[in-house]
């Protein structure tokens, strides 16, 4: 009796709903694609993908770097033209380009249904773990040539949204990073002005733009332990950034797109890091040299 009870308990446990995450929405292609993009962007590395296929419907079972599993619901499809096969193609090519191991299993429609209702069982996962994948592989046939070529040209990642990497943002412009997308142009100009104010306050040099940085970093501020070429290169980074970005922005409205705005903000953030690393040299003369004055 005791053994039979233990067997019943074990079977009941296997029939319990598996404690895994579910992302995406059934039949909504872009929601399922965005779910995979978010995982690639923010989570630990995806190591394995199992495509679960049934009558042209596809779910994904992802295994993460530390063993957690995440199921993507059936927003993907194949066998005809349209958004479902298109997003499926892009997602598979992205996963392959990120070095993820990809296999495919034909499954019963009930498995797809259980994923769509967030109800896979522990027994389902055990069965999928020991099931033989489809051989020869056929998932490559789901990938369009255009997406394969975009991956080779480095263009496939345009599907990702530009996001601010808060972990590396200088604390002195974190407020601008938090509200950046509300007004990128205004926040960039504030970041430039704030940087100038910081350098003026440290050095007492009453200049602005390129002239300020040329005098400050060729005079009272420098980076200890850096050779003269590297020192000058850092000075030129400040001068070049203001000439290439701040000055044009100060004189006309810029509509370069979200990616360009974010790239510029990260350049400015790098300048804040360099300014913070510079130390005062009290005996150093204030340089009278100046950068080009196209301000």
C-alpha positions in Angstrom: 0.0 0.0 0.0 2.8 2.4 0.9 4.5 1.9 -2.5 1.2 2.4 -4.4 0.6 5.6 -2.4 4.1 6.9 -3.3 3.5 6.0 -7.0 0.2 7.9 -7.0 1.9 10.9 -5.3 4.7 10.9 -7.9 2.2 10.7 -10.8 0.1 13.5 -9.3 3.2 15.6 -9.0 4.1 15.0 -12.7 0.6 16.0 -13.7 0.8 19.3 -11.8 1.1 22.5 -13.7 4.8 23.2 -14.3 6.2 26.3 -12.6 7.7 28.1 -15.6 7.2 31.5 -17.1 5.0 32.2 -20.2 5.5 35.2 -22.5 3.7 36.5 -25.5 0.0 36.2 -26.6 -1.5 33.3 -28.6 -2.0 34.3 -32.3 -0.4 37.7 -31.8 2.9 37.6 -33.8 4.5 40.9 -32.8 3.8 40.3 -29.0 5.6 36.9 -29.2 8.5 38.5 -31.2 8.8 41.3 -28.7 8.9 38.8 -25.9 11.9 37.1 -27.4 13.6 40.4 -28.1 13.1 41.5 -24.5 14.7 38.2 -23.3 17.7 38.7 -25.6 18.1 42.3 -24.5 17.6 42.0 -20.7 17.8 38.5 -19.4 20.6 36.0 -18.9 21.8 34.2 -22.0 19.4 31.9 -23.8 21.3 28.6 -24.3 18.7 26.4 -26.0 15.4 26.8 -27.9 13.0 24.0 -28.6 10.5 24.8 -31.4 7.2 23.0 -30.6 5.3 22.6 -33.9 1.8 21.4 -34.7 -0.1 21.9 -37.9 1.7 25.1 -38.8 1.5 26.6 -35.3 4.7 27.1 -33.4 5.6 27.8 -29.8 9.1 28.1 -28.3 10.5 26.6 -25.2 13.6 28.5 -24.1 16.2 27.3 -21.7 18.1 30.1 -20.0 21.7 30.0 -18.9 21.0 28.9 -15.3 18.4 26.4 -16.2 15.1 28.3 -16.0 12.6 27.6 -18.8 10.3 30.1 -20.5 7.6 29.3 -23.0 6.7 31.7 -25.8 3.0 31.2 -26.9 1.8 30.4 -30.4 2.2 33.7 -32.2 4.4 32.1 -34.8 3.2 30.2 -37.8 4.5 28.7 -41.1 3.3 27.5 -44.5 1.9 30.7 -45.9 2.8 34.4 -46.3 2.0 37.0 -43.6 3.1 38.4 -40.3 3.2 35.0 -38.4 5.8 33.4 -40.7 7.7 36.7 -41.1 8.1 37.2 -37.3 9.0 33.5 -36.9 11.7 33.9 -39.5 13.3 36.9 -37.8 13.1 35.5 -34.3 14.8 32.2 -35.4 17.5 34.0 -37.3 18.1 36.3 -34.3 18.4 33.3 -31.9 20.8 31.5 -34.3 22.9 34.7 -34.6 23.1 34.8 -30.8 24.6 31.3 -30.8 21.5 29.6 -29.4 21.1 25.8 -29.9 17.9 25.3 -31.8 15.9 22.0 -32.1 12.4 21.3 -33.2 9.8 18.8 -32.1 6.5 17.9 -33.6 3.9 17.8 -30.7 0.2 17.2 -30.3 -2.1 20.2 -30.6 -2.9 19.8 -26.9 0.7 20.8 -26.1 0.3 24.1 -28.0 -3.1 24.6 -26.3 -1.6 24.1 -22.8 1.2 26.5 -23.5 -1.3 29.1 -24.7 -3.3 28.7 -21.5 -0.1 28.7 -19.3 -0.8 25.2 -18.3 2.1 22.9 -19.3 2.5 20.1 -16.8 5.7 18.7 -15.3 5.1 15.6 -17.3 5.0 17.6 -20.5 8.4 19.0 -19.7 9.9 15.6 -18.9 8.6 14.2 -22.2 10.0 17.1 -24.2 13.4 16.7 -22.5 13.8 13.1 -23.6 12.0 13.4 -27.0 14.2 13.1 -30.1 14.3 16.3 -32.1 13.4 16.3 -35.8 16.3 15.0 -38.0 17.3 16.2 -40.4 16.6 19.6 -39.1 14.0 21.6 -40.9 13.9 24.9 -38.9 16.2 26.6 -41.4 13.4 26.4 -43.9 11.3 28.7 -41.8 14.0 31.5 -42.1 13.6 33.8 -45.1 16.7 34.6 -47.2 16.2 38.3 -46.5 16.5 37.8 -42.7 19.6 35.6 -43.3 21.2 38.3 -45.4 20.2 41.0 -42.8 22.0 39.0 -40.1 25.1 38.8 -42.3 25.0 42.6 -42.9 24.4 43.3 -39.2 21.0 44.8 -39.9 18.7 42.2 -38.2 19.0 43.9 -34.9 17.0 46.9 -36.1 14.0 45.1 -34.6 15.3 46.0 -31.1 14.1 49.2 -29.5 16.9 51.7 -28.5 17.1 51.5 -24.7 19.1 53.5 -22.2 21.7 51.3 -20.3 21.0 52.8 -16.8 23.8 50.7 -15.3 26.5 52.8 -17.0 24.9 56.3 -16.8 26.8 58.9 -14.8 24.9 59.8 -11.7 25.0 63.5 -12.6 22.9 63.0 -15.6 20.7 60.2 -14.4 17.7 62.5 -14.1 18.2 63.3 -17.9 18.4 59.6 -18.7 15.2 58.8 -16.8 13.2 61.4 -18.8 15.3 61.2 -22.0 12.6 60.0 -24.4 10.2 62.8 -23.3 12.5 65.4 -24.9 15.8 64.1 -26.3 16.9 67.4 -27.8 16.3 69.4 -24.6 17.9 66.8 -22.4 21.0 66.6 -24.6 21.5 70.3 -24.5 21.1 70.3 -20.7 23.7 67.6 -20.5 26.1 69.6 -22.6 25.5 72.8 -20.5 25.8 70.9 -17.2 29.2 69.4 -18.3 30.5 72.9 -19.2 29.3 74.2 -15.8 31.1 71.4 -14.0 34.4 72.1 -15.7 34.1 75.8 -15.2 33.4 75.3 -11.5 36.5 73.0 -11.1 38.9 75.3 -13.0 37.6 78.8 -12.8 38.1 79.2 -16.6 35.5 81.6 -18.0 35.1 80.0 -21.4 32.7 77.7 -23.0 32.6 74.8 -25.5 35.8 73.8 -27.2 37.8 76.7 -25.8 36.8 75.7 -22.2 37.8 72.1 -22.7 41.1 72.8 -24.5 42.2 75.1 -21.7 41.0 73.0 -18.9 42.4 69.6 -20.0 45.6 71.0 -21.3 46.1 72.9 -18.1 44.7 72.3 -14.5 43.0 69.0 -15.3 44.6 65.9 -16.5 44.6 62.1 -16.2 47.4 60.7 -14.1 49.4 57.8 -15.5 48.3 58.5 -19.1 51.0 59.2 -21.7 50.9 62.5 -23.6 49.3 61.0 -26.7 46.4 59.5 -24.7 46.0 62.8 -22.7 45.7 64.7 -25.9 43.4 62.2 -27.5 41.0 62.6 -24.5 41.1 66.4 -24.9 40.2 66.0 -28.6 37.3 63.8 -27.6 35.7 66.7 -25.7 36.5 69.2 -28.5 35.3 66.8 -31.3 32.0 65.9 -29.5 31.1 69.6 -29.1 32.0 70.5 -32.7 30.3 67.5 -34.2 27.2 67.3 -32.0 26.6 70.1 -29.5 27.2 73.0 -31.9 24.9 71.8 -34.7 22.3 71.0 -32.1 22.5 74.4 -30.6 21.9 76.1 -34.0 19.1 74.0 -35.5 16.5 71.4 -34.6 17.8 67.8 -35.1 15.5 65.0 -36.2 18.0 62.2 -36.5 15.8 59.4 -35.0 15.8 57.6 -31.7 19.0 55.6 -32.3 21.0 58.7 -33.2 19.8 60.6 -30.2 20.7 57.7 -27.9 24.1 57.3 -29.4 24.8 61.0 -28.8 23.7 60.8 -25.2 26.0 57.9 -24.6 28.9 59.9 -26.1 28.1 62.7 -23.7 27.9 60.2 -20.8 31.4 59.0 -21.7 32.6 62.6 -21.5 31.2 62.8 -18.0 33.1 59.7 -17.1 36.4 61.2 -18.4 35.8 64.5 -16.6 35.2 62.6 -13.3 38.5 60.6 -13.8 40.5 63.8 -14.4 42.3 65.3 -11.4 43.4 68.8 -10.5 47.1 69.7 -11.0 47.4 72.8 -8.9 50.8 73.8 -10.2 49.9 73.4 -13.9 49.5 76.6 -15.9 46.2 77.3 -17.5 46.7 76.8 -21.2 46.1 79.7 -23.5 45.6 77.5 -26.5 42.1 77.1 -27.9 40.2 74.9 -30.2 38.6 76.0 -33.4 35.8 78.4 -32.6 33.1 77.3 -34.9 30.4 77.7 -32.1 
